[in-house]
Amino acid sequence: MATNNQGFQPGVSLAGAVDLEALKHQAKAQPGEEGGAPAAGGYVIDTTSSGFQAVMQTSATFPILLLLWVPSDKRLFPLAKALADAVNVQEGKVQLARIDIAAEPEIAQAFRVQGAPALFALIGGRPMPVLQGMPSDEELKQLTDELIPQVISLAQQSGVTGTAPYQETADSASDEQTEAAEDAPALPAAHQRAHHLAEEGDYSGAAEAYAAVLEDDPSDTLAARERAKALLLARSAALDVRVVRQEAAEHPDDAEAQLSVADVDMIGGQIGDAFDRLLEYLGSHRDQMEPVRQRLLEYFLIPEASDPRLKTARQRLATLMY
């Protein structure tokens, strides 16, 4: 991921690394509050050591930038905001995952970094160093304008072409976003744990938590939708997109191969393709009706109810069943 600018070499330690033992620039406000660190949201998540493995697995579906930082150190706010803005502009082609290494020192040790900030690109579970230390304004611009697109391009060349999920509780990096967040309905109390797990990248845990919500209230359509999304992401976390598509092409009669590639289509936003693939498969494989039908019913929970593709797919499934 080298660039033409010889002054900025990813993976080479830069001057200005923050000493974790001497944090003299702590912000008193909490993330998202005035004077506090930029909050997570959009295509930016905060995670911990417990959710880190899920993040690594998810990087097999879409590329992830991993920022090791200290959210109480206000000197890091411009970097965090610039990265968040640059990632959000990509609309899911890349995700930014942030870890507080003051609270999670074992992560810093695992990556052999001495302080914050440090930035890594995760593609297919492989970390690649991008930045260690505080970049200059010129280096930061190069990072956001050139290196992030390079990460996306490298991921696509590796077959990692999925789309990161959008967190609807996005942070208000601007006044307009703040007003939108204030107007948004509050997250139901019963959903808090599941939502938190999803934000940390623990999609299996989130799916289980949403299932518990549905046990108490089977009519909770939001929980049903979020559970379906979490199940999809959990299943796809360790998938190699190129292998999945090759397997589906080479084994057109294999139900699992078709279900896996349909998952890849769904994550990539190709909802119509996922529906068509499974419905066409059912047309000639009635003996696989139940597992494929169940997967389709799960998919049907994810789009908006007004999505015309949903109505058409439901009608086609009903025709195939009778």
C-alpha distance (Angstrom), angle and dihedral (degrees) to the residues before:
residue distance angle dihedral
M1 . . .
A2 3.76 . .
T3 3.79 118.1 .
N4 3.77 137.1 -155.6
N5 3.80 91.4 -103.7
Q6 3.78 104.1 91.2
G7 3.80 90.9 -166.9
F8 3.79 92.3 69.3
Q9 3.77 118.0 52.3
P10 3.81 115.7 172.1
G11 3.75 112.6 -129.0
V12 3.82 94.1 24.3
S13 3.80 115.6 113.3
L14 3.79 112.1 -108.4
A15 3.77 127.2 -155.3
G16 3.77 118.8 -94.9
A17 3.81 103.8 48.9
V18 3.79 110.7 169.7
D19 3.81 116.4 -113.7
L20 3.79 107.4 -130.3
E21 3.80 90.2 -155.2
A22 3.78 94.4 56.6
L23 3.77 109.8 42.9
K24 3.78 101.8 169.3
H25 3.77 98.0 160.5
Q26 3.76 103.2 60.2
A27 3.78 119.9 158.8
K28 3.79 115.5 -134.9
A29 3.80 95.1 -152.9
Q30 3.79 122.5 83.0
P31 3.82 121.6 -113.7
G32 3.78 109.8 -74.7
E33 3.80 93.8 21.6
E34 3.80 122.9 107.2
G35 3.78 106.8 -79.2
G36 3.79 91.7 14.5
A37 3.77 132.9 107.4
P38 3.82 119.6 -73.7
A39 3.80 106.8 -87.2
A40 3.77 125.1 -128.2
G41 3.78 120.3 -98.6
G42 3.78 141.4 111.4
Y43 3.80 103.6 40.6
V44 3.80 93.1 -19.0
I45 3.80 122.3 98.1
D46 3.79 135.1 179.2
T47 3.78 116.6 -139.5
T48 3.80 140.6 174.0
S49 3.77 137.7 -147.0
S50 3.81 89.4 -84.7
G51 3.80 91.8 57.5
F52 3.78 96.5 37.5
Q53 3.81 96.2 93.6
A54 3.79 89.7 54.8
V55 3.80 89.3 52.2
M56 3.80 91.2 52.2
Q57 3.80 90.8 49.5
T58 3.79 92.5 47.3
S59 3.81 90.3 55.6
A60 3.81 85.9 74.8
T61 3.80 87.0 68.7
F62 3.81 101.8 40.0
P63 3.83 132.2 -0.9
I64 3.78 118.4 -95.7
L65 3.78 131.4 -158.0
L66 3.80 108.9 -147.3
L67 3.80 114.6 -152.9
L68 3.79 115.9 -165.2
W69 3.80 104.6 -161.4
V70 3.78 146.9 137.1
P71 3.82 108.9 -112.9
S72 3.80 92.3 -159.9
D73 3.83 91.9 61.1
K74 3.78 107.1 89.7
R75 3.81 92.2 -162.4
L76 3.80 87.2 73.4
F77 3.81 95.4 52.8
P78 3.84 96.5 89.8
L79 3.81 90.9 51.6
A80 3.80 92.9 46.5
K81 3.80 92.1 48.2
A82 3.81 93.9 46.0
L83 3.80 91.1 50.5
A84 3.80 92.2 46.7
D85 3.80 92.4 49.4
A86 3.81 92.3 47.6
V87 3.80 92.5 47.8
N88 3.81 94.7 46.4
V89 3.81 90.5 52.7
Q90 3.82 87.7 61.5
E91 3.84 89.9 62.6
G92 3.78 98.1 -140.0
K93 3.80 101.6 -32.5
V94 3.80 86.2 114.1
Q95 3.80 135.3 13.4
L96 3.80 129.4 -145.7
A97 3.81 114.2 -140.1
R98 3.81 116.9 -172.0
I99 3.80 128.0 -160.5
D100 3.80 125.6 -169.9
I101 3.80 101.6 -134.7
A102 3.79 92.5 -171.2
A103 3.81 86.8 64.8
E104 3.82 94.2 33.0
P105 3.84 105.1 39.0
E106 3.80 91.6 160.6
I107 3.81 88.7 69.2
A108 3.81 90.8 54.5
Q109 3.80 89.0 49.5
A110 3.79 92.1 48.9
F111 3.80 90.6 54.1
R112 3.81 92.4 40.1
V113 3.78 94.5 -125.7
Q114 3.79 121.3 149.3
G115 3.77 97.8 -155.8
A116 3.76 148.6 -15.5
P117 2.94 140.4 -34.8
A118 3.78 107.8 43.1
L119 3.78 125.5 151.6
F120 3.80 128.7 -160.2
A121 3.80 133.2 179.2
L122 3.80 114.8 -134.4
I123 3.80 116.4 -157.2
G124 3.78 121.3 165.4
G125 3.79 91.2 -13.7
R126 3.81 92.6 -55.1
P127 3.82 118.2 120.3
M128 3.80 118.7 -144.4
P129 3.82 120.1 -170.9
V130 3.79 114.7 -119.7
L131 3.79 107.0 162.8
Q132 3.81 140.8 4.8
G133 3.78 117.8 -175.9
M134 3.79 135.3 3.9
P135 3.81 113.9 -37.4
S136 3.78 123.3 -143.1
D137 3.80 118.7 -115.3
E138 3.81 89.9 -98.1
E139 3.79 92.3 49.1
L140 3.79 91.6 47.7
K141 3.79 91.1 52.5
Q142 3.79 90.3 50.4
L143 3.79 89.8 49.2
T144 3.80 94.2 52.9
D145 3.80 98.1 36.4
E146 3.80 101.6 39.3
L147 3.78 115.0 10.9
I148 3.79 98.0 50.2
P149 3.83 91.5 53.9
Q150 3.82 87.4 47.0
V151 3.81 90.4 54.8
I152 3.80 90.1 51.1
S153 3.80 91.6 48.0
L154 3.81 92.2 48.7
A155 3.80 90.5 49.5
Q156 3.79 91.7 50.6
Q157 3.80 90.7 50.1
S158 3.82 86.9 53.3
G159 3.80 91.9 51.8
V160 3.81 94.0 -105.8
T161 3.79 97.9 132.4
G162 3.81 105.8 140.3
T163 3.79 126.5 124.1
A164 3.78 123.3 -114.0
P165 3.82 116.5 -125.3
Y166 3.79 117.4 -103.1
Q167 3.79 115.2 -123.4
E168 3.80 105.9 -137.1
T169 3.80 91.2 -155.9
A170 3.79 89.6 68.8
D171 3.79 118.7 172.0
S172 3.77 119.4 -104.6
A173 3.75 102.5 -114.4
S174 3.81 86.8 161.1
D175 3.80 134.6 33.7
E176 3.80 90.1 -108.4
Q177 3.80 91.6 55.0
T178 3.80 89.7 46.8
E179 3.79 92.0 55.8
A180 3.80 91.0 47.4
A181 3.79 91.2 51.4
E182 3.81 91.3 48.5
D183 3.79 90.9 51.1
A184 3.81 93.7 47.3
P185 3.82 117.1 101.6
A186 3.78 115.4 -100.0
L187 3.78 117.1 -101.2
P188 3.83 108.9 -103.2
A189 3.79 111.3 -105.2
A190 3.80 91.5 -124.0
H191 3.81 89.4 58.6
Q192 3.79 97.4 52.7
R193 3.81 98.1 94.0
A194 3.80 94.2 44.0
H195 3.79 91.6 47.3
H196 3.80 91.2 49.5
L197 3.80 91.8 51.2
A198 3.81 90.8 50.1
E199 3.81 91.0 50.4
E200 3.80 88.9 53.3
G201 3.79 91.1 51.9
D202 3.81 94.8 -109.6
Y203 3.79 94.6 131.4
S204 3.81 95.4 163.2
G205 3.78 90.2 54.5
A206 3.79 90.7 45.8
A207 3.81 91.3 52.2
E208 3.81 90.6 51.8
A209 3.79 91.3 48.3
Y210 3.81 92.2 50.1
A211 3.82 88.9 48.3
A212 3.80 88.2 56.9
V213 3.81 89.5 51.8
L214 3.80 89.8 52.1
E215 3.79 91.7 50.4
D216 3.79 88.2 60.5
D217 3.80 94.4 40.5
P218 3.83 115.9 17.3
S219 3.81 89.8 -178.8
D220 3.83 93.5 63.4
T221 3.80 99.0 116.7
L222 3.80 93.6 179.9
A223 3.81 91.2 56.4
A224 3.81 90.3 47.4
R225 3.79 91.5 51.9
E226 3.80 94.6 46.0
R227 3.81 91.3 46.7
A228 3.80 90.4 53.4
K229 3.80 90.1 50.9
A230 3.80 91.8 47.7
L231 3.81 92.2 49.3
L232 3.79 90.3 50.2
L233 3.80 92.8 51.3
A234 3.80 93.0 43.8
R235 3.81 92.1 52.4
S236 3.78 92.4 47.7
A237 3.79 99.4 44.1
A238 3.81 95.7 97.6
L239 3.80 98.6 32.7
D240 3.79 121.5 123.7
V241 3.79 101.9 -143.6
R242 3.79 95.2 -151.6
V243 3.80 92.4 49.7
V244 3.80 91.9 46.6
R245 3.80 93.3 52.6
Q246 3.80 92.1 44.5
E247 3.81 91.7 50.2
A248 3.80 91.3 49.6
A249 3.80 91.5 50.3
E250 3.80 94.0 46.6
H251 3.82 95.3 43.1
P252 3.81 107.2 38.6
D253 3.82 91.7 162.9
D254 3.82 95.1 52.7
A255 3.80 109.3 103.5
E256 3.81 94.7 -160.4
A257 3.79 91.5 51.5
Q258 3.81 91.0 52.0
L259 3.81 92.6 45.5
S260 3.80 91.0 51.3
V261 3.78 94.7 50.2
A262 3.81 89.7 46.3
D263 3.81 87.5 55.9
V264 3.79 89.0 53.4
D265 3.81 89.9 50.9
M266 3.80 91.6 50.6
I267 3.79 93.7 50.1
G268 3.78 90.0 48.2
G269 3.80 90.1 54.6
Q270 3.82 92.9 -109.6
I271 3.78 92.3 129.8
G272 3.79 96.0 154.6
D273 3.80 90.8 51.6
A274 3.81 91.2 51.6
F275 3.80 91.7 50.0
D276 3.81 93.1 46.1
R277 3.79 93.6 47.1
L278 3.80 94.8 54.6
L279 3.79 95.7 39.2
E280 3.81 91.6 50.9
Y281 3.80 89.3 47.4
L282 3.80 90.5 53.0
G283 3.78 90.3 51.8
S284 3.80 90.3 70.0
H285 3.81 101.0 23.2
R286 3.79 106.4 54.8
D287 3.82 89.8 155.6
Q288 3.82 87.5 70.0
M289 3.79 93.2 51.8
E290 3.80 99.6 119.0
P291 3.83 102.9 52.0
V292 3.80 92.2 40.9
R293 3.81 92.6 45.0
Q294 3.80 90.5 51.0
R295 3.79 91.4 50.8
L296 3.80 91.4 49.2
L297 3.80 91.6 49.7
E298 3.79 87.6 52.6
Y299 3.80 91.0 49.8
F300 3.81 90.7 49.0
L301 3.81 89.2 64.9
I302 3.80 93.5 61.1
P303 3.86 107.3 63.3
E304 3.77 123.0 65.0
A305 3.79 112.0 -83.8
S306 3.82 89.5 -117.3
D307 3.82 93.6 57.5
P308 3.84 105.6 123.0
R309 3.81 90.8 -146.5
L310 3.78 88.4 63.0
K311 3.80 95.0 55.7
T312 3.80 92.3 47.6
A313 3.81 93.1 48.1
R314 3.81 92.4 48.6
Q315 3.79 90.7 52.6
R316 3.80 92.2 48.8
L317 3.80 91.9 49.2
A318 3.80 91.7 49.6
T319 3.80 90.1 51.5
L320 3.80 91.7 50.6
M321 3.79 92.5 50.0
Y322 3.81 95.8 55.7
